[in-house]
Amino acid sequence: MKRDAIDLGKVHIPTLFRIYLVPTLLGMLSLCAVTATDGIFVGRGCGSDALAAVNICISPTMVMMGIGLMLGVGASVVSSVHLANNNVKAARLNITQSLFVATIIVCAFLALTLTSVSATGRLLGSSENLLRW
């Protein structure tokens, strides 16, 4: 595949879609495979309590991944528009703001969840048996 020869302004949209579809699809499938494989190995190797703990922890992880993807995709689109208009300073500012906002959100989330681990566990549906671990 000619990666360096792709001119985004001249290539037809269906061709661009096919070029970007395969790597994106493989990336998302690998994320799902990691989650499923993690569940299989933990369930078979450590038991049902460990599998329950993994399933409780996966939902906040997915929320953080969603926020990261949202900020990353949004910032890349906006910065690409600025770079197309030869406005490098605005593109760098948008990327910096996105990273700063993501850092603030993650730090706030960690502060909220780690200050009271048992309350966070109960909020996410943990049983008393799991909270004793």
MOJO-V811894 format. One line per field, one symbol per residue. phi: phi as a letter, one per 40 degrees, with the letter a starting at -180 (. if undefined). psi: psi as a letter, one per 40 degrees, with the letter a starting at -180 (. if undefined). Layout:
# MOJO-V811894
phi = ???
psi = ???
This chain:
# MOJO-V811894
phi = .cccccbccbccccccdccccccccccccccccccccdcccccccbhccccccccccccccccccccccccccccccccccccccfbccccccccccccccccccccccccccccbccccccccgcccccccc
psi = igdeehheediidddddddedddddddddddddddddddddddddeadddddddddedddddddddddddddddddddddddddefgddddddddddddddddddddddddddedgdddddddefiidddde.
